[in-house]
Amino acid sequence: MAAKHSYSSSHHHRRRHHSSISNPRLQQAYIALQAWKHVIYSDPNNFTSNWVGPSVCNYTGVYCTAFPHTQIQTVAGIDLNFADIAGFLPDELGLLSDLALLHLNSNRFCGILPQTLANLTLLFELDLSNNRFVGPFPSVVLSLPTLHYLDIRYNEFEGALPSELFSKKIDAIFVNNNHFTSMIPSNLGISSASVVVFANNKFGGCLPPSIANSASTLEELLMINTSLSGCLPPEVGFLYKLRVLDVSFNKLEGPIPYSIAGNLTSKGVVFDDRRNCLPEKPLQRSKKECNPVIEHPVDCFELHCSGSGAAAAAFAATPLSSPPGHS
């Protein structure tokens, strides 16, 4: 899926300035970037070959601007997208305290995120997608007060999503194609995000009814292949700003509430519910795959967050087909 939000380096013109010994901000940036270069062990495109000397505003991928209300230059953005660099993120990155943009899409960075990133209190966009980061959800991002865009898709993160993520004022949340498990937090609906992409993880459980609280903001919700089960809550039908809802390749059952079938269809919402166990709907899973649901049906008029224990256990043990491609 093409992200709703994108970044073009042409929007952030590099200003070339020779650093001065009297500029402590650029001195700190020099220390940070040299430490980073030291833990880069593969740079096949020589992206960082000119990361030499104290003139950090001339480094490839580094963007400087004047700090607000002063003429003091500072490093405001780093864009290493598609550089194919392999390495780690060192603790010294916390010295880049004026950084607003950090884009590392499509590299081979690995390991865990340093806790010193909490010092980046002006960070607005964080794109770590298409790398090899590991460990639990990087909780350090929850301490970034101005973060507006978070993209950690296509990594090796695992475990549960923290409920605190959805209380942050983040407009776009991409966590797809990792190894997240556990239930989707019940407070999902308090999120102010316009785009939320959970696809290709193993969350399980239901889509929480609190999703109704996102009616004034949520525009795109993608939950493809997330082990979603139970019934779709009727509250989904009242998301009046919704443009895309994809719940395909899951374990959903029961009838589609009229609030969804009527409201979303009449508004032209792109709605994909293929490869579930929804009765009288086309392109669903095979009867064999859906037998656990058929044998242990749930009452969608009651507050079920997933199928009965027997159904859920049996369904979990049943090999299920996955989507042909990743979103």
C-alpha positions as CSV (number, residue, x, y, z in Angstrom):
1,M,0.0,0.0,0.0
2,A,1.3,3.4,-0.8
3,A,1.6,5.3,2.5
4,K,-0.7,8.3,2.8
5,H,2.2,10.3,4.1
6,S,5.4,10.5,2.2
7,Y,8.6,12.4,2.4
8,S,10.6,13.9,-0.4
9,S,14.1,15.3,0.2
10,S,13.4,18.0,-2.3
11,H,11.1,19.5,0.4
12,H,14.1,19.9,2.7
13,H,16.8,21.7,0.8
14,R,20.3,21.1,2.2
15,R,22.1,24.2,3.2
16,R,25.8,23.9,2.9
17,H,27.7,25.6,5.7
18,H,31.1,25.1,7.1
19,S,30.8,24.2,10.7
20,S,32.4,26.5,13.2
21,I,34.2,25.6,16.4
22,S,31.8,28.1,18.0
23,N,28.7,26.1,17.1
24,P,28.1,23.5,19.8
25,R,25.1,22.0,18.0
26,L,27.2,21.1,15.0
27,Q,30.0,19.9,17.3
28,Q,27.5,17.5,18.9
29,A,26.2,16.4,15.5
30,Y,29.8,15.7,14.4
31,I,30.4,13.4,17.4
32,A,27.1,11.6,16.7
33,L,27.6,11.1,13.0
34,Q,31.2,9.9,13.4
35,A,30.0,7.4,16.0
36,W,27.3,6.2,13.6
37,K,29.8,5.9,10.7
38,H,32.0,3.8,13.0
39,V,29.3,1.1,13.4
40,I,28.3,1.0,9.7
41,Y,30.0,-2.1,8.3
42,S,28.6,-2.1,4.8
43,D,27.8,0.8,2.5
44,P,27.9,-0.6,-1.0
45,N,26.7,2.7,-2.6
46,N,29.3,4.8,-0.7
47,F,26.5,6.9,0.8
48,T,28.5,7.9,3.8
49,S,31.9,8.2,2.0
50,N,31.9,12.0,2.4
51,W,31.1,11.8,6.1
52,V,34.5,13.2,6.8
53,G,35.5,16.3,8.7
54,P,33.4,18.7,10.9
55,S,31.3,20.2,8.1
56,V,28.3,17.9,8.8
57,C,25.9,20.0,6.8
58,N,27.7,18.8,3.7
59,Y,27.3,15.1,4.5
60,T,25.1,13.1,2.1
61,G,21.7,12.6,3.6
62,V,22.2,15.2,6.4
63,Y,20.1,18.4,6.2
64,C,20.7,21.5,8.2
65,T,18.7,24.6,8.9
66,A,18.8,27.6,11.2
67,F,17.5,26.9,14.7
68,P,14.2,28.9,15.3
69,H,14.7,32.5,16.2
70,T,18.5,32.3,15.7
71,Q,21.0,32.1,12.9
72,I,22.6,29.0,14.5
73,Q,22.8,26.1,12.1
74,T,21.7,22.7,13.4
75,V,21.1,19.2,11.9
76,A,17.3,19.0,11.4
77,G,16.9,16.0,9.2
78,I,18.6,12.7,8.2
79,D,17.4,10.9,5.1
80,L,19.2,7.6,4.3
81,N,16.3,6.0,2.5
82,F,17.2,3.3,0.0
83,A,20.9,3.5,0.8
84,D,21.3,-0.2,1.5
85,I,23.5,0.5,4.5
86,A,24.2,-2.2,7.1
87,G,25.0,-1.3,10.7
88,F,23.6,-0.3,14.1
89,L,22.2,2.8,15.7
90,P,24.7,4.0,18.3
91,D,23.8,5.7,21.6
92,E,25.4,8.9,20.3
93,L,22.4,9.5,18.1
94,G,20.8,11.0,21.2
95,L,23.1,14.0,20.7
96,L,21.1,15.0,17.7
97,S,18.5,16.7,19.9
98,D,17.3,19.1,17.2
99,L,16.4,16.3,14.7
100,A,12.9,16.6,13.3
101,L,13.1,13.9,10.6
102,L,14.9,10.5,10.7
103,H,14.2,8.4,7.6
104,L,16.1,5.0,7.3
105,N,13.7,3.2,5.0
106,S,15.2,0.2,3.0
107,N,18.5,-0.4,4.6
108,R,20.0,-3.2,6.7
109,F,20.2,-1.6,10.1
110,C,19.8,-4.2,12.8
111,G,19.8,-4.6,16.6
112,I,17.6,-2.6,18.9
113,L,16.9,1.1,19.1
114,P,19.1,3.0,21.7
115,Q,17.2,4.5,24.6
116,T,19.0,7.8,24.0
117,L,16.6,8.5,21.1
118,A,14.4,9.8,23.9
119,N,16.5,13.0,23.7
120,L,15.1,13.7,20.2
121,T,12.2,15.7,21.6
122,L,11.6,17.6,18.3
123,L,11.3,14.4,16.2
124,F,8.3,14.6,14.0
125,E,8.8,11.7,11.5
126,L,10.5,8.4,12.3
127,D,10.7,5.9,9.4
128,L,12.6,2.7,10.3
129,S,10.8,0.5,7.7
130,N,12.4,-2.3,5.7
131,N,15.3,-3.0,8.0
132,R,16.3,-5.7,10.5
133,F,15.6,-4.3,13.8
134,V,14.6,-6.8,16.5
135,G,13.2,-7.0,20.0
136,P,9.9,-5.9,21.5
137,F,8.1,-2.8,20.4
138,P,10.7,0.1,20.7
139,S,9.2,1.7,23.8
140,V,11.6,4.7,23.4
141,V,9.3,6.1,20.7
142,L,6.5,6.5,23.3
143,S,8.7,9.2,25.0
144,L,8.9,11.4,21.8
145,P,6.5,14.2,22.5
146,T,6.2,15.6,18.9
147,L,6.1,12.4,16.9
148,H,3.5,12.6,14.2
149,Y,4.5,9.7,11.8
150,L,5.7,6.3,12.9
151,D,6.7,3.6,10.4
152,I,8.4,0.4,11.7
153,R,7.0,-2.0,9.1
154,Y,9.0,-4.8,7.6
155,N,11.3,-5.5,10.6
156,E,11.6,-8.3,13.2
157,F,9.9,-6.7,16.1
158,E,7.9,-9.1,18.3
159,G,5.7,-9.3,21.4
160,A,2.7,-7.1,22.3
161,L,1.9,-3.6,21.1
162,P,1.8,-1.2,24.1
163,S,-1.6,0.4,24.8
164,E,0.3,3.7,25.3
165,L,0.9,3.8,21.5
166,F,-2.7,4.8,20.9
167,S,-2.8,7.6,23.4
168,K,0.0,9.4,21.5
169,K,-0.9,12.2,19.0
170,I,0.5,10.2,16.0
171,D,-1.3,10.6,12.7
172,A,0.1,7.6,10.9
173,I,1.0,4.2,12.5
174,F,2.6,1.5,10.4
175,V,3.5,-1.7,12.3
176,N,2.8,-4.2,9.6
177,N,5.0,-7.1,8.6
178,N,6.6,-7.8,11.9
179,H,6.1,-10.6,14.5
180,F,3.8,-8.9,16.9
181,T,1.5,-11.1,18.9
182,S,-1.1,-10.8,21.7
183,M,-4.4,-9.0,21.5
184,I,-4.9,-5.6,19.8
185,P,-5.1,-3.2,22.8
186,S,-8.7,-2.4,23.8
187,N,-8.0,1.4,23.7
188,L,-7.3,1.4,20.0
189,G,-10.2,3.7,19.5
190,I,-8.6,6.6,21.4
191,S,-6.0,6.9,18.7
192,S,-6.1,10.1,16.7
193,A,-4.4,8.5,13.8
194,S,-5.8,8.8,10.3
195,V,-3.9,5.7,9.0
196,V,-3.4,2.5,11.0
197,V,-1.8,-0.6,9.3
198,F,-1.5,-3.8,11.4
199,A,-1.3,-6.2,8.5
200,N,0.7,-9.5,8.5
201,N,1.2,-9.9,12.3
202,K,-0.3,-12.5,14.6
203,F,-2.4,-10.4,17.0
204,G,-5.5,-12.6,17.3
205,G,-8.6,-11.5,19.2
206,C,-11.1,-9.1,18.0
207,L,-11.3,-5.6,16.7
208,P,-12.3,-3.7,19.9
209,P,-15.6,-1.8,19.9
210,S,-13.7,1.3,21.1
211,I,-12.8,1.8,17.4
212,A,-16.0,3.9,17.3
213,N,-14.1,6.7,19.1
214,S,-11.9,7.1,16.0
215,A,-14.8,8.2,13.9
216,S,-13.6,11.8,13.5
217,T,-10.0,10.8,12.4
218,L,-9.6,7.3,11.1
219,E,-9.5,7.1,7.3
220,E,-7.6,3.9,6.6
221,L,-7.5,0.7,8.7
222,L,-5.6,-2.4,7.3
223,M,-5.7,-5.6,9.3
224,I,-4.9,-8.1,6.6
225,N,-3.7,-11.5,8.0
226,T,-3.6,-10.5,11.6
227,S,-5.4,-13.6,13.0
228,L,-8.4,-11.4,13.8
229,S,-11.3,-13.5,15.1
230,G,-14.8,-13.2,16.3
231,C,-17.3,-10.8,14.8
232,L,-16.8,-7.4,13.3
233,P,-18.3,-4.9,15.8
234,P,-21.2,-2.8,14.4
235,E,-19.3,0.3,15.6
236,V,-17.1,0.0,12.5
237,G,-20.0,1.2,10.4
238,F,-20.0,4.6,12.1
239,L,-16.5,5.5,11.1
240,Y,-17.7,8.3,8.8
241,K,-14.3,9.3,7.6
242,L,-13.2,5.8,6.7
243,R,-12.0,5.3,3.1
244,V,-10.3,1.9,3.3
245,L,-11.1,-1.1,5.5
246,D,-9.2,-4.4,4.8
247,V,-9.9,-7.3,7.2
248,S,-9.1,-10.0,4.6
249,F,-7.2,-13.3,5.4
250,N,-8.4,-13.6,9.0
251,K,-10.8,-15.7,11.1
252,L,-13.8,-13.5,11.2
253,E,-17.3,-15.1,11.5
254,G,-20.9,-14.2,11.9
255,P,-23.0,-11.9,9.8
256,I,-21.7,-8.5,8.7
257,P,-23.6,-5.9,10.7
258,Y,-25.9,-3.7,8.6
259,S,-24.1,-0.6,9.9
260,I,-21.1,-1.9,8.0
261,A,-22.8,-3.5,5.0
262,G,-25.0,-0.5,4.5
263,N,-23.1,2.6,5.6
264,L,-19.7,1.7,4.2
265,T,-20.9,0.4,0.9
266,S,-23.1,3.5,0.3
267,K,-20.1,5.7,1.0
268,G,-17.9,4.0,-1.5
269,V,-15.5,2.7,1.2
270,V,-12.9,0.1,-0.1
271,F,-13.9,-2.9,2.0
272,D,-12.2,-6.2,1.7
273,D,-13.4,-9.2,3.8
274,R,-12.2,-12.1,1.6
275,R,-10.7,-15.3,3.1
276,N,-12.6,-15.3,6.4
277,C,-15.5,-17.5,7.5
278,L,-18.3,-15.1,6.9
279,P,-21.6,-16.9,5.9
280,E,-23.1,-16.0,2.5
281,K,-20.1,-13.9,1.5
282,P,-18.0,-14.8,-1.6
283,L,-14.3,-15.7,-1.7
284,Q,-14.2,-17.1,1.9
285,R,-12.0,-19.8,3.4
286,S,-12.8,-23.4,2.6
287,K,-15.3,-25.4,4.6
288,K,-12.4,-27.5,6.1
289,E,-10.7,-24.3,7.3
290,C,-13.9,-22.9,8.8
291,N,-15.0,-26.2,10.5
292,P,-14.0,-25.0,14.0
293,V,-16.2,-21.9,13.5
294,I,-19.1,-23.9,12.2
295,E,-18.9,-26.4,15.1
296,H,-18.5,-23.6,17.7
297,P,-20.4,-20.6,16.5
298,V,-20.5,-17.4,18.5
299,D,-23.5,-15.1,19.1
300,C,-22.5,-11.8,17.5
301,F,-25.3,-10.0,19.4
302,E,-23.4,-10.7,22.6
303,L,-20.1,-9.1,23.6
304,H,-17.7,-11.6,22.3
305,C,-14.1,-10.5,21.6
306,S,-13.3,-13.8,19.9
307,G,-14.7,-17.2,19.3
308,S,-15.3,-19.7,22.1
309,G,-12.3,-21.2,23.6
310,A,-12.8,-24.5,21.8
311,A,-13.3,-22.8,18.5
312,A,-10.3,-20.5,18.9
313,A,-8.0,-23.4,19.9
314,A,-9.2,-25.5,17.0
315,F,-8.9,-22.7,14.5
316,A,-5.4,-21.9,15.8
317,A,-4.4,-25.5,15.1
318,T,-5.9,-25.4,11.6
319,P,-3.4,-24.5,8.8
320,L,-4.7,-21.4,7.1
321,S,-3.8,-20.0,3.7
322,S,-2.0,-16.7,3.7
323,P,-2.3,-13.8,1.3
324,P,-0.2,-14.2,-1.9
325,G,1.6,-10.9,-1.2
326,H,2.4,-8.6,1.7
327,S,0.9,-5.2,2.3
